């Protein structure tokens, strides 16, 4: 059995607001490389309470447009993960359609379904 450690480090200012977020993993492809982030959403499903434990953090430099992108790609990824875990294509498609709607309404995606970064 293999064990992998993923480390998140948060530097807080005097008001306990995140100033810097870094993470690293000891597993390839990012083995030992420390990367910076402006924000993250972490959800853990607790096997005893059957509830989700969450940590959502972002630093003061994260702009609204970047939060929109973080949310869009998180929703899109959730739809993919949900399908991979359940094979429930219908619900996965519904979540994917909401992600598409969210992306278009926030300007992350153009209304013609192309990413604004393309």
C-alpha positions as MATLAB code, in Angstrom:
seq = 'XXXXXXXXXXXXXXXXXXXXXXXXXXXXXXXXXXXXXXXXXXXXXXXXXXXXXXXXXXXXXXXXXXXXXXXXXXXXXXXXXXXXXXXXXXXXXXXXXXXXXXXXXXXXXXXXXXXXXX';
ca = [
       0.000    0.000    0.000;
       1.252    3.457   -0.914;
       0.917    6.579    1.229;
       0.899   10.059   -0.316;
       1.111   13.317    1.616;
      -0.391   16.530    0.272;
       0.499   19.601    2.301;
      -1.309   22.945    2.354;
       0.428   25.912    3.991;
      -1.423   29.114    4.753;
       0.289   32.347    5.831;
      -2.132   34.595    7.692;
      -1.891   38.309    8.369;
      -2.537   39.870   11.784;
      -6.335   39.676   11.162;
      -6.044   35.941   10.313;
      -6.811   36.614    6.633;
      -4.872   34.384    4.219;
      -1.990   36.258    2.585;
      -0.296   33.318    0.892;
      -1.407   29.782    0.060;
       1.082   27.119   -1.019;
       0.762   23.399   -1.507;
       2.938   20.440   -2.414;
       2.665   16.711   -2.873;
       5.211   13.962   -2.438;
       3.705   12.040   -5.394;
       4.523   12.617   -9.074;
       4.040   14.624  -11.215;
       4.326   17.400   -8.611;
       6.650   15.509   -6.258;
       8.394   17.972   -3.990;
       7.447   21.023   -6.065;
       5.771   23.746   -4.040;
       3.118   25.731   -5.918;
       1.191   28.827   -4.977;
      -2.565   29.298   -5.161;
      -4.917   32.207   -4.594;
      -7.698   30.009   -3.228;
      -9.077   26.524   -2.794;
     -12.167   24.537   -1.860;
     -11.582   21.380    0.154;
     -14.461   19.010    0.911;
     -14.035   15.843    2.939;
     -16.828   13.310    3.402;
     -16.879   12.134    7.001;
     -17.680    8.423    7.191;
     -19.177    8.639   10.676;
     -21.390   11.731   10.443;
     -22.074   11.213    6.716;
     -21.629   14.959    6.254;
     -19.166   17.046    4.300;
     -16.480   18.906    6.182;
     -15.304   21.935    4.233;
     -12.492   24.421    4.163;
     -12.843   27.251    1.651;
     -10.007   29.788    1.667;
      -8.797   32.501   -0.654;
      -6.290   35.288   -0.283;
      -6.919   39.019   -0.640;
      -5.422   39.019   -4.149;
      -8.120   36.713   -5.576;
     -10.251   38.825   -7.886;
     -13.971   38.261   -8.501;
     -13.305   37.010  -12.030;
     -10.830   34.496  -10.634;
     -13.377   33.332   -8.033;
     -15.856   32.869  -10.874;
     -13.293   30.687  -12.689;
     -12.526   28.722   -9.501;
     -16.233   28.035   -8.999;
     -16.858   27.177  -12.676;
     -13.991   24.688  -12.907;
     -14.909   23.214   -9.505;
     -18.518   22.641  -10.635;
     -17.359   21.198  -13.964;
     -14.908   18.902  -12.191;
     -17.587   17.856   -9.711;
     -19.855   16.776  -12.586;
     -17.032   14.634  -14.009;
     -16.141   13.171  -10.604;
     -19.781   12.419   -9.854;
     -20.133   10.504  -13.120;
     -16.867    8.592  -12.542;
     -18.043    7.522   -9.074;
     -21.697    6.750   -9.850;
     -22.036    6.294  -13.631;
     -25.237    8.352  -13.266;
     -25.076   10.117  -16.623;
     -28.345   12.022  -16.153;
     -27.407   13.740  -12.899;
     -23.870   14.320  -14.149;
     -25.264   15.999  -17.261;
     -27.577   18.164  -15.131;
     -24.683   19.313  -12.982;
     -22.611   19.913  -16.110;
     -25.410   22.029  -17.599;
     -25.507   24.110  -14.424;
     -21.722   24.536  -14.606;
     -22.133   25.698  -18.218;
     -24.879   28.141  -17.185;
     -22.753   29.430  -14.299;
     -19.772   29.894  -16.614;
     -21.813   31.822  -19.158;
     -23.608   34.013  -16.606;
     -20.372   34.969  -14.837;
     -18.473   35.615  -18.067;
     -16.033   32.746  -17.639;
     -17.481   31.302  -20.856;
     -18.780   33.161  -23.856;
     -22.445   32.539  -24.662;
     -21.302   30.601  -27.741;
     -19.889   27.970  -25.315;
     -16.224   28.830  -25.874;
     -13.986   29.637  -22.941;
     -13.175   33.341  -22.660;
      -9.503   32.401  -22.355;
      -9.470   30.721  -25.765;
];
